[in-house]
Amino acid sequence: MSFSAAIRGVIVLLMAADVCGQNVWGVTYSRSSICALKGSTVEMSCNYIYPAKYNNKYIVIVKTVWFTKVINGDYVDLKNNSDYSGRVEYSCINTFCSLKIFNVRQTDSKEYRFSFITNQQGGKYMGSPGVSLSVTDLQVKVNRLNDPIRIQLTCHTDCQLDPSVSYVWLEDGKANKENNNNLVLSSFNTTHRYQCAIRGHEDVPSPAVYAPQTTVLSVTPSETVEGSKVTLTCSSDANPAAKYNIYRVNEDQHGQLVSTEIQPVFSSIQVSDSGRYYCAAGNDLGSRTSPSIDINVKYAPRSPSVSQSPSGDIVVGSSVTLTCSSDANPAANYTWYKEGEKAQKASGERFNITNIQNEHSGNYYCKVQNKIGHHNTSVSVTVVPGQPMSTITCRLALLILISMLVLITFRRTLKTMKKNTKLSDPVEMMEMRNAIEITE
């Protein structure tokens, strides 16, 4: 028969034997609950009782244990629990036992129970319920006062502290002269970090409160493609947690509010969403703006346009220029092909064909491509034979040729006369000279 039994409250374990008129077994805890600050040392204690003999056999206490876990019916000694390694200490004087837990953590918030083990078979006795431990942080509450730049900090905890407790305020880790649980700041957007602690326990301060320190706006994915899902994320190091606004810079270089969410999503981003964006993070201690980022939405080439110069039919022997253009981001590459031929004809927006022949007739198309996509557009080139010169054109050319021959003959004649004729009359000489000069 097992001696183990548990009764709520102060445990009373009864045994059939009558020892000195008492059959009492039990564990009594000094406190049923404890609230402790993170990082502090907690002590809990209990008294236990048991009969001196059972079945005419003296009862001997073999072991005392504090525990939180039970595995396969065995109480896991805190000293053997890796979660408490080096942080627990037992003390027992007669039937009074205590437990100290050093540097308590919030994960230590549990129920702690005491058990004593005797020399009797199955003689394990456990007091339940045990001691409920709640571990909490000191916290700093931030309150904006009526004055826009005055801020009140309040140090508080969920634990009931002694009214005589004294507080210490830390500014960037250094003690401030204030010693009550309130501290009033006279500046907004402060760059300092504030903590509070219980005097004598300055090594266990509250988490720091501070205005946003570093604010960053990022975009995912880093390359934005038209029609894809794009996420903006505004992040900042701040306590209390910051609230966020995301802005787009408009044509007047002012910020236009886009979102008050920390992570807005473009489900299908468009080219019109391209632009400069930034975000602002703020809490009751201050605010900070991120550097701006550029969102450049990439897209495949739009439907190209193709032109021919000169337009219309092209005469054999002349030249023609084909031009292809398209809007794309990033800029597109252009390649020219002739229908029915695999070989590339040319690259670039313009394709020049000189000394055109009948075999150049046909459909040409340009392929416009960037890393996002591609598009093709074709143009038809028609080559026609050259036309003979008209009769009037021929006659006019012949007349010009004859006129030139006559003029050349006349000039040669005048020059010959000048060399072979001697004129005594100065007037005649002058007229001859003028005639020569005119012809020249």
C-alpha positions as CSV (number, residue, x, y, z in Angstrom):
1,M,0.0,0.0,0.0
2,S,1.4,3.4,-1.0
3,F,1.6,6.2,1.6
4,S,1.2,8.9,-1.0
5,A,-1.8,11.2,-0.8
6,A,-2.5,14.8,-1.6
7,I,-5.2,17.1,-0.2
8,R,-5.8,20.7,-1.4
9,G,-4.5,23.5,1.0
10,V,-2.4,22.4,3.9
11,I,-1.7,18.8,3.1
12,V,-2.7,16.3,5.7
13,L,-1.6,12.7,5.0
14,L,-3.2,10.2,7.3
15,M,-1.8,6.8,8.1
16,A,-3.4,3.9,10.0
17,A,-0.8,3.8,12.7
18,D,-1.3,5.8,15.9
19,V,2.0,7.5,16.9
20,C,1.9,9.6,20.1
21,G,-1.8,10.0,19.5
22,Q,-1.2,11.6,16.0
23,N,-1.6,10.2,12.5
24,V,-0.8,13.5,10.8
25,W,1.3,14.0,7.7
26,G,1.5,17.4,6.0
27,V,3.2,20.3,4.3
28,T,2.4,23.9,5.1
29,Y,3.7,26.8,2.9
30,S,4.5,30.2,4.3
31,R,2.9,31.9,1.3
32,S,0.6,30.6,-1.4
33,S,1.7,33.2,-4.1
34,I,4.7,35.4,-4.7
35,C,5.2,38.2,-7.2
36,A,8.8,39.0,-8.1
37,L,10.6,41.3,-10.4
38,K,12.6,39.8,-13.2
39,G,16.3,39.4,-12.2
40,S,15.6,39.4,-8.5
41,T,16.1,36.6,-5.9
42,V,13.0,34.8,-4.7
43,E,12.7,32.8,-1.4
44,M,9.8,30.5,-0.5
45,S,9.6,28.1,2.5
46,C,7.5,25.4,4.2
47,N,7.1,23.3,7.3
48,Y,6.4,19.6,7.1
49,I,5.2,17.0,9.7
50,Y,5.0,13.3,9.8
51,P,4.6,10.5,12.5
52,A,7.6,9.1,14.2
53,K,6.8,5.5,13.5
54,Y,4.7,3.4,11.1
55,N,4.0,-0.3,11.7
56,N,6.4,-0.2,14.6
57,K,9.1,1.1,12.2
58,Y,10.7,4.5,12.7
59,I,10.2,6.8,9.8
60,V,13.4,8.4,8.4
61,I,13.4,11.3,6.0
62,V,15.6,10.3,3.1
63,K,15.3,13.3,0.8
64,T,13.6,16.6,0.5
65,V,12.8,18.0,-3.0
66,W,11.4,21.2,-4.6
67,F,10.0,20.6,-8.0
68,T,7.7,21.9,-10.8
69,K,7.6,18.8,-13.1
70,V,6.4,15.3,-12.6
71,I,7.7,12.7,-15.1
72,N,6.4,9.1,-14.9
73,G,5.3,9.7,-11.3
74,D,8.7,11.0,-10.3
75,Y,9.3,14.5,-9.0
76,V,12.0,16.3,-11.0
77,D,14.3,17.9,-8.5
78,L,14.9,21.6,-9.5
79,K,18.6,21.0,-8.9
80,N,18.5,18.5,-11.7
81,N,16.4,20.7,-14.0
82,S,18.6,22.4,-16.7
83,D,16.3,25.4,-16.7
84,Y,17.4,26.2,-13.1
85,S,21.1,25.2,-13.4
86,G,23.2,27.1,-11.0
87,R,20.2,29.3,-9.9
88,V,18.6,27.3,-7.0
89,E,19.6,26.8,-3.4
90,Y,18.0,24.5,-0.7
91,S,18.1,24.9,3.0
92,C,16.5,22.6,5.6
93,I,16.7,23.0,9.4
94,N,14.7,20.2,11.0
95,T,11.3,20.3,9.3
96,F,11.6,23.8,8.0
97,C,12.8,24.0,4.4
98,S,13.3,26.9,2.1
99,L,14.1,27.4,-1.6
100,K,16.0,30.3,-3.2
101,I,15.8,31.0,-6.9
102,F,18.4,33.6,-8.1
103,N,18.0,35.9,-11.2
104,V,14.4,34.8,-11.8
105,R,13.1,34.9,-15.3
106,Q,9.6,35.3,-16.7
107,T,9.8,31.6,-17.7
108,D,10.1,30.8,-13.9
109,S,6.4,31.8,-13.5
110,K,5.1,28.4,-12.3
111,E,3.7,26.5,-9.3
112,Y,6.5,25.2,-7.0
113,R,5.8,22.3,-4.7
114,F,7.7,20.5,-1.9
115,S,8.0,16.8,-1.3
116,F,9.8,14.7,1.4
117,I,10.7,11.1,0.8
118,T,10.9,8.5,3.6
119,N,12.4,5.1,4.2
120,Q,9.0,3.5,3.8
121,Q,8.1,1.7,0.6
122,G,6.4,4.2,-1.7
123,G,6.7,6.8,1.1
124,K,6.6,10.1,-1.0
125,Y,4.6,13.0,0.3
126,M,3.9,16.2,-1.6
127,G,2.2,19.4,-0.6
128,S,-0.3,20.6,-3.2
129,P,-1.2,23.2,-4.1
130,G,2.2,24.7,-3.8
131,V,3.5,28.3,-4.2
132,S,2.5,30.2,-7.3
133,L,5.4,32.4,-8.6
134,S,4.7,35.3,-11.0
135,V,7.7,37.0,-12.5
136,T,7.3,40.4,-14.1
137,D,9.3,43.3,-15.4
138,L,9.4,46.9,-14.2
139,Q,7.8,48.9,-17.0
140,V,7.9,52.6,-17.9
141,K,4.6,54.1,-19.1
142,V,4.8,57.1,-21.4
143,N,2.1,59.8,-21.1
144,R,1.9,63.1,-23.1
145,L,0.9,66.0,-20.9
146,N,-1.2,68.9,-22.0
147,D,1.9,70.8,-22.9
148,P,3.0,69.6,-26.4
149,I,6.6,69.1,-25.4
150,R,6.1,67.8,-21.8
151,I,6.2,64.0,-21.3
152,Q,5.6,62.1,-18.1
153,L,7.3,58.7,-17.5
154,T,5.8,56.4,-14.8
155,C,7.6,53.4,-13.4
156,H,5.2,50.6,-12.5
157,T,4.9,46.8,-12.1
158,D,2.1,44.3,-11.7
159,C,3.6,43.2,-8.4
160,Q,2.5,44.9,-5.1
161,L,5.6,46.6,-3.9
162,D,6.3,47.9,-0.5
163,P,5.1,51.6,-0.3
164,S,8.5,52.6,1.1
165,V,10.3,51.4,-1.9
166,S,12.6,53.9,-3.6
167,Y,13.0,54.3,-7.4
168,V,16.0,55.2,-9.5
169,W,15.7,56.7,-13.0
170,L,18.5,56.0,-15.5
171,E,19.2,58.2,-18.5
172,D,21.4,56.4,-21.0
173,G,22.4,54.1,-18.2
174,K,23.3,56.9,-15.7
175,A,21.3,57.6,-12.6
176,N,19.0,60.6,-12.6
177,K,18.3,62.7,-9.4
178,E,14.6,61.8,-9.4
179,N,13.7,59.1,-6.8
180,N,10.0,58.6,-7.1
181,N,8.1,56.6,-9.7
182,N,7.4,59.6,-12.0
183,L,9.8,61.5,-14.2
184,V,8.8,64.5,-16.3
185,L,10.7,65.3,-19.6
186,S,10.6,68.7,-21.1
187,S,11.6,67.9,-24.6
188,F,10.0,66.0,-27.5
189,N,12.1,64.0,-29.9
190,T,14.7,63.3,-27.3
191,T,17.6,61.1,-28.3
192,H,18.0,59.7,-24.8
193,R,16.9,56.3,-23.4
194,Y,15.2,56.1,-20.1
195,Q,14.9,53.2,-17.6
196,C,13.7,52.8,-14.0
197,A,14.9,50.5,-11.3
198,I,14.3,49.8,-7.6
199,R,17.0,51.4,-5.5
200,G,19.5,48.7,-4.5
201,H,18.6,46.7,-7.6
202,E,19.9,49.0,-10.3
203,D,21.4,46.0,-12.0
204,V,17.8,44.9,-12.9
205,P,16.3,48.0,-14.6
206,S,13.2,48.1,-16.7
207,P,13.4,47.9,-20.5
208,A,14.4,51.3,-21.9
209,V,11.9,53.7,-23.5
210,Y,13.0,55.9,-26.4
211,A,11.9,57.7,-29.5
212,P,12.4,56.0,-32.9
213,Q,16.1,55.7,-33.5
214,T,16.6,54.4,-37.0
215,T,13.8,54.4,-39.5
216,V,14.1,52.5,-42.8
217,L,11.7,51.9,-45.7
218,S,12.3,48.8,-47.8
219,V,10.7,47.3,-50.9
220,T,10.2,43.6,-51.7
221,P,11.1,42.4,-54.2
222,S,14.0,44.8,-54.9
223,E,13.1,44.8,-58.7
224,T,9.5,45.8,-59.3
225,V,7.8,44.5,-62.5
226,E,4.5,45.7,-63.8
227,G,1.6,43.6,-62.6
228,S,3.6,41.9,-59.8
229,K,3.0,41.9,-56.0
230,V,5.1,44.5,-54.2
231,T,5.4,45.1,-50.5
232,L,6.7,48.2,-48.7
233,T,7.9,47.8,-45.2
234,C,8.6,50.6,-42.7
235,S,10.7,49.6,-39.7
236,S,12.1,51.4,-36.8
237,D,13.8,50.7,-33.5
238,A,11.5,52.3,-30.9
239,N,9.9,51.7,-27.5
240,P,7.0,52.1,-27.1
241,A,6.3,50.7,-30.5
242,A,6.0,53.3,-33.2
243,K,3.1,54.1,-35.5
244,Y,3.9,54.4,-39.2
245,N,2.9,56.6,-42.1
246,I,4.2,56.0,-45.7
247,Y,4.3,58.9,-48.1
248,R,4.9,59.4,-51.9
249,V,6.7,62.5,-53.0
250,N,4.5,64.5,-55.4
251,E,5.3,67.0,-58.1
252,D,5.5,69.8,-55.6
253,Q,8.2,67.8,-53.7
254,H,5.7,67.3,-50.8
255,G,4.8,64.0,-49.1
256,Q,1.4,62.6,-50.0
257,L,0.1,60.0,-47.5
258,V,-0.1,56.6,-49.1
259,S,-0.7,54.3,-46.1
260,T,-0.8,54.2,-42.3
261,E,0.1,50.5,-42.3
262,I,3.5,49.2,-41.4
263,Q,3.5,46.9,-44.5
264,P,1.2,48.0,-47.3
265,V,1.0,45.8,-50.4
266,F,0.6,46.6,-54.1
267,S,-1.3,43.5,-55.3
268,S,-0.6,44.5,-58.9
269,I,1.8,47.4,-59.2
270,Q,1.5,49.7,-62.2
271,V,3.9,52.0,-64.0
272,S,1.9,54.9,-62.5
273,D,3.0,53.8,-59.1
274,S,6.7,54.6,-59.9
275,G,8.1,57.4,-57.8
276,R,9.9,58.3,-54.6
277,Y,8.6,57.0,-51.3
278,Y,9.6,57.5,-47.6
279,C,8.0,56.7,-44.2
280,A,7.8,58.3,-40.8
281,A,7.8,56.4,-37.5
282,G,6.6,58.1,-34.3
283,N,5.7,57.4,-30.7
284,D,5.0,59.6,-27.7
285,L,8.7,60.4,-27.3
286,G,9.4,61.5,-30.8
287,S,9.4,60.7,-34.5
288,R,11.9,60.1,-37.3
289,T,11.7,60.0,-41.1
290,S,13.4,57.4,-43.3
291,P,15.6,58.2,-46.3
292,S,13.5,58.1,-49.5
293,I,13.7,55.2,-51.9
294,D,12.9,55.1,-55.7
295,I,10.4,52.6,-57.0
296,N,11.0,52.2,-60.7
297,V,8.4,49.8,-62.2
298,K,9.9,47.8,-65.1
299,Y,7.7,46.7,-68.0
300,A,8.0,44.8,-71.3
301,P,8.1,46.7,-74.6
302,R,4.8,48.2,-75.7
303,S,3.5,47.5,-79.2
304,P,6.1,49.0,-81.5
305,S,5.5,51.4,-84.4
306,V,7.3,51.0,-87.7
307,S,7.8,53.7,-90.4
308,Q,9.3,53.7,-93.9
309,S,11.2,56.7,-95.4
310,P,10.6,57.5,-98.2
311,S,7.0,56.1,-98.0
312,G,5.3,54.2,-100.8
313,D,6.9,52.2,-103.6
314,I,10.7,52.2,-103.7
315,V,12.4,52.5,-107.1
316,V,15.2,50.1,-108.0
317,G,18.6,51.5,-107.3
318,S,17.3,54.0,-104.6
319,S,17.5,53.7,-100.8
320,V,15.0,53.2,-98.0
321,T,15.1,53.6,-94.2
322,L,12.9,51.5,-91.9
323,T,12.5,52.9,-88.3
324,C,11.1,51.0,-85.3
325,S,10.3,52.5,-81.9
326,S,8.7,51.3,-78.7
327,D,8.3,52.4,-75.1
328,A,10.0,50.0,-72.6
329,N,11.7,49.9,-69.2
330,P,14.5,49.0,-69.3
331,A,15.3,50.3,-72.8
332,A,14.7,47.7,-75.5
333,N,17.0,46.2,-78.0
334,Y,15.9,46.2,-81.7
335,T,16.6,43.4,-84.2
336,W,15.5,43.3,-87.9
337,Y,14.5,40.2,-89.9
338,K,13.0,39.5,-93.3
339,E,10.0,37.2,-93.5
340,G,11.1,33.8,-94.6
341,E,14.7,34.3,-93.7
342,K,16.3,33.2,-90.5
343,A,19.4,35.4,-90.6
344,Q,19.3,38.7,-88.8
345,K,19.3,41.7,-91.2
346,A,20.3,44.5,-88.8
347,S,20.2,45.7,-85.2
348,G,19.2,49.1,-83.8
349,E,16.1,51.2,-84.3
350,R,16.9,52.1,-87.9
351,F,17.5,49.7,-90.8
352,N,19.0,51.3,-94.0
353,I,18.8,49.5,-97.4
354,T,20.9,51.1,-100.2
355,N,20.9,50.4,-103.9
356,I,17.7,48.6,-103.5
357,Q,16.8,45.7,-105.9
358,N,13.7,43.7,-106.8
359,E,14.8,40.9,-104.4
360,H,14.5,43.4,-101.5
361,S,10.7,43.4,-101.8
362,G,8.9,41.7,-99.0
363,N,7.8,41.9,-95.4
364,Y,10.3,43.0,-92.7
365,Y,9.7,42.9,-89.0
366,C,11.5,44.3,-86.0
367,K,11.8,42.4,-82.8
368,V,11.8,44.6,-79.7
369,Q,13.0,43.0,-76.5
370,N,14.2,43.6,-73.0
371,K,14.6,41.3,-70.0
372,I,10.9,41.6,-69.1
373,G,9.5,40.6,-72.5
374,H,9.4,41.2,-76.3
375,H,7.1,42.3,-79.1
376,N,7.2,42.1,-82.9
377,T,5.8,44.4,-85.6
378,S,6.2,44.1,-89.4
379,V,6.3,46.5,-92.4
380,S,6.0,45.7,-96.2
381,V,8.6,47.1,-98.7
382,T,7.6,47.2,-102.4
383,V,10.3,47.7,-105.0
384,V,9.3,48.9,-108.6
385,P,11.4,49.2,-111.8
386,G,13.0,52.6,-112.7
387,Q,11.0,54.7,-115.3
388,P,12.7,56.0,-118.7
389,M,13.3,59.7,-119.2
390,S,10.5,61.6,-121.0
391,T,11.0,63.3,-124.5
392,I,10.8,66.8,-123.1
393,T,13.5,66.0,-120.6
394,C,15.7,64.6,-123.3
395,R,15.3,67.6,-125.5
396,L,16.0,70.0,-122.7
397,A,19.1,68.2,-121.8
398,L,20.2,68.2,-125.5
399,L,19.6,72.0,-125.8
400,I,21.7,72.7,-122.6
401,L,24.5,70.6,-124.1
402,I,24.5,72.5,-127.4
403,S,24.4,75.8,-125.6
404,M,27.5,74.8,-123.7
405,L,29.3,73.8,-126.8
406,V,28.5,77.1,-128.6
407,L,29.7,79.1,-125.6
408,I,33.0,77.2,-125.4
409,T,33.6,77.6,-129.2
410,F,32.9,81.4,-129.0
411,R,35.3,81.9,-126.1
412,R,38.1,80.0,-127.9
413,T,37.6,82.2,-131.0
414,L,37.8,85.4,-129.1
415,K,41.0,84.4,-127.5
416,T,42.6,83.5,-130.9
417,M,41.6,86.9,-132.3
418,K,43.2,88.6,-129.4
419,K,46.5,86.9,-130.1
420,N,46.7,87.4,-133.9
421,T,45.3,90.9,-134.4
422,K,47.1,94.2,-133.8
423,L,44.8,97.1,-133.2
424,S,46.1,100.7,-133.5
425,D,42.9,102.4,-132.5
426,P,42.7,102.6,-128.7
427,V,38.9,102.6,-128.9
428,E,38.9,99.4,-130.9
429,M,41.4,97.8,-128.6
430,M,39.2,98.7,-125.6
431,E,36.1,97.2,-127.2
432,M,38.0,94.0,-128.0
433,R,39.3,93.8,-124.4
434,N,35.8,94.3,-123.0
435,A,34.4,91.6,-125.3
436,I,37.0,89.1,-124.1
437,E,36.4,90.0,-120.4
438,I,32.6,89.5,-120.9
439,T,33.1,86.1,-122.4
440,E,35.4,85.2,-119.6
